[in-house]
Amino acid sequence: MRKTRLGELEVSVIGLGCMGMSQGYGEADPAENARTLNRALDRGITFLDTANAYGNGRNETLLGEVLAHRRDEFVLATKFAIVRHADGSRGIDCRPEQVATRCDESLARLKTDRIDLYYMHRLDPNVPVEDTVGAMAELVAAGKVRYLGLSEVSSATIRRAHAVHPITAVQSEYSLWTRDPVAHVIPTCRELGIGFVPFSPLGRAMLTGRVDDGDGLPEQDLRHGMPRFTGDNFCANRALVGELERFAGERGWAASQVALAWLLAQGEGMAPIPGTKQVRWLEEDLGALDVALTPDDMAWLDQLFAPERVRGHRYTPSMNASIDSDEQPIGKPRA
């Protein structure tokens, strides 16, 4: 397995997003979850991503139960900030006095004494990021956390946070059909020596070609109601994926492998974390390491999924309101 660096942290060039094993995409088989996690390590994946919000802690508990005996074989990333309320709604809580408590809870569920990469999952609009990162830095000083990260934030927020304590990685959605970080966030990360972690690098499975009915997704599915998966938007986007499938198939590859290979060709300091809960799809994803795209291939793929050709926003309006971006910044500046 090839390696890359996120700041000072070395990880496998492809990681594993673990959220789907506990929420978001239908029921999961506990035994298959365990097989998938162990197979990932056996295949050389050294970068696992979870969060305290995934399954209300169940995802961290899963990793602790399955992989505690293999803890030294992987870089462990988890997150805090998203709060699930009893009525099903969610909020963001990055108050400094809560940071250590959330970390201790995660450490207990994960059955470990340290978190390698600890992300602020979302920016709290009511708390200056400097205050939150200051509290996170205390966890580094205490030896509970090794490196700090941010998720779904603007370039301005990255700079403010990095001025308080070095940020090792920034995580945002990035794929063939989501190019939002290209204009500001990725250049800022490269300027500051910060690694970049693309999540949903397969477009929430859309880029695999295995989603054929967006409107038929169950209400409990994370994608239900997302604009790209509904109505005419879905039909237009599915047609683009059909072209991707044709391109890949003519070369003996899977669509998912081409989509990941496109990301891997974007430069060093980047480690996508495709998510899966089945060994067969894990194996398919890792086949991307054997895909060699030519400059002409890259140009064709760039044009196929040019932003103006992709239909619909990636989030619903309510979800989008919690995203701090250069186009729509949120967050309270420090007085």
Secondary structure, 3 states (H helix, E strand, C coil): CCEEEECCEEEECCCEECHHHCCCCCCCCHHHHHHHHHHHHHCCCCEEECCCCCCCCHHHHHHHHHHHHHHHHCEEEEEECEEECCCCCEEECCCHHHHHHHHHHHHHHHCCCCEEEEEECCCCCCCCHHHHHHHHHHHHHCCCEEEEEEECCCHHHHHHHHHHCCEEEEEEECECCECHHHCCHHHHHHHHCCEEEEECCCCCCHHHCCCCCHHHCCCCCCCCCCHHHCHHHHHHHHHHHHHHHHHHHHCCCCHHHHHHHHHHCCCCCECCCCECCCHHHHHHHHHHHHCCCCHHHHHHHHHHCCHHHCCCCCCCHHHHCCCCCCCCCCCCCCC
